[in-house]
Each structure stands twice: as structure tokens, then as C-alpha cells.
Amino acid sequence: MQYPVPVPPARRFIPAAEEVLGRQGVTVLVRPWRENLVWAVARTNGGETLGTLTGHITGQVGDSLGRGPAAHPNRGKLLDAVCKAVVQTRSCPTEAIYSEDELLGEQLAAAGLAVNPGYPPAVGLSTAEAAIIRHLNGLQSRLEIATDASVGRRTKWMGLGWIMDFGHGLPPVLGSRTTHRGGVLEGELRAIRHALAAARSASPLVSIGKCAVTLRSDSKLALRMITAPGWEPPGSNGHCRVEVERIQQLSLHVDVEFRWVKGHAGDHLNGLADRLAVLARRKAEADLTKDQAGRLLNHIHEATRAAKTRVDVALAA
């Protein structure tokens, strides 16, 4: 009986990892950030990066990203932006295009791009990921915050409101809460404290001083207590002192500037913070249902978008 004798393969076997590392083409990568999408297009050849482009698509509060970027409400804008970036980056119309997201890859192919269904080049993925991180850092390089408090005359409830705006056309982040009534000064300090805590949660760059934060309040007394340690106005008490201490702890390593703004004088962020504080208080006073409070909050969201549009148009002019 004759046993088979091993022979060399007809062609050299290439390990899968080596094949992926050696691929060339354009890699498309999209990452969600809150309601927004940040994308990057990277052209690579083996271990060499030949070009990158990045951008972002803004969303609205409540947009769902659970089904992936290709199912985002603004997926049409995403597809247009990515297609333009690919055409600008690729060397020729037949150069391979790779996408980590299968549905997005199908949409790019339907748009006429030469999509390769294989796994993207390793260098392309790492280059695109690094480009997205740099773009995200740029989006979070500065933050505007406005805070306010609302105290009722005949109830125990106090409403706190704050709004955070990173700029760059991104939707502002709204926040509010209700507490038991205290003095007006205590309420203003509480609103500032909650806003700073929310800012640290919204962006890791805030906590390490890589984001320039400007916090505006219409309370001169609250701001002076924070910026002039040891100073106290006649209306201060132990609760106010505790709030100041907590604010100072939250401000450690944070690049924050506290700035006074005149209340009810046309500052759109201050006005929205006031509305959030009033809504929080009245929600408790009137025992509003979740749906009722949600409808009122939607009105504030709409006002926020309208104010944002007016500001962007004014800046463009």
C-alpha cells in the first residue's frame, strides 16, 4: 500500500493576519457620540497612511443610535459626507473601500463606490480611530454653561436648571432637578454645583483641564462666594458654605471661568436655564405627570434649537 506524500502547496500560504495587514484601500469608520455621529475616512497602503478626513453629523436629543450609524435619523447627511470624503481621498474609482459597519457598507456600494466586503485593513482602522479621537477632542475643546434657580413664594420646592453648549453646531445638553426649598443664594449655588458635575460626566476632557469651561450665572453673590474664598454675604448660611466647598472640589483640575451675566436681558443660554429651573419647580408644585412634563420640556428643546439656529446664522453673517 502506497501512502500519500506531502508536497508543497501550489502557492505560498498567507496567514489571515498578514493578509489584513497588507491590504490597501480606503477605510470608513463611524462612531456615535451622544446623539451625534463622528466619521473618519483613512487611505492606507500596508503600514503607510496616505490621507485622512474627518467630520461629524449632528443629531437631536432623543435620537436612537441602537441600530448603528446607518440607521441614524440623519443617515442621509452621513452618507453624503462620507461619499464626498471617499471620492476626495481615494486614488481612483476602483480603489477598494472598506467599512466595519455592514449596513453602511451596503449603502456606500449602492451609492456607486467600490466596496470590498472583506475586513478593513488593520492600519486603516487604527488610523481612522485615532482621527476620530482627535476630532472628538476638538469638539470638546470648549464648553459654555448657564445655570439658574427658581424658588416659589408659597411652596417648599426649588427648581434648578442648567444648559451646556459645546458649540460646533452640536445640540446643547439640558439638565434640571427639583430640591426642597432653601434660600435663593443656596439654590443658585446648587445649580452651579450640579452643572459642574454634569459637565465632568459629559466630557472626560473637562476633568483633566483640556476643555475650556465658561460658566455663567446671574447671581453675583454666588459667583463672589466661589471666586473669593472666605467672603460671605449677609444671606449666607451653613448650607451655602457646604455648596461652595463642593463646587471648589468639583473645580479642581478644571479649566473653568465663572462669569456673571445679567438675568432676563436677552442672553439665550441664561434664558433657557431659567425656563428649565421654572419647569422643574412647577413640575413638583403641580404634580405633573411624566408625559405632561415631557411635552413642556420638548417646548424648551425646540426653543433651544431655534436659539441655536439664530446664533449660528448671526455668526455666519
Secondary structure by P-SEA (a helix, b strand, c coil): cccbbbbccccccccaaaaaaacccbbbbbbbcccbbbbbbbbbccccccccccbbbbbccccccccccccccaaaaaaaaaaaaaaacccccccbbbbccaaaaaaaaaaccccccccccaaaaaaaaaaaaaaaaaaacbbbbbbbbbbbccccbbbbbbbbbcccccbbbbbbcccccccaaaaaaaaaaaaaaaaaaacccccccccbbbbbbccaaaaaaaaccccccccccaaaaaaaaaaaaaacccbbbbbbbbccccaaaaaaaaaaaaaaaaaaaacccaaaaaaaaaaaaaaaaaaaaaaaaaaac
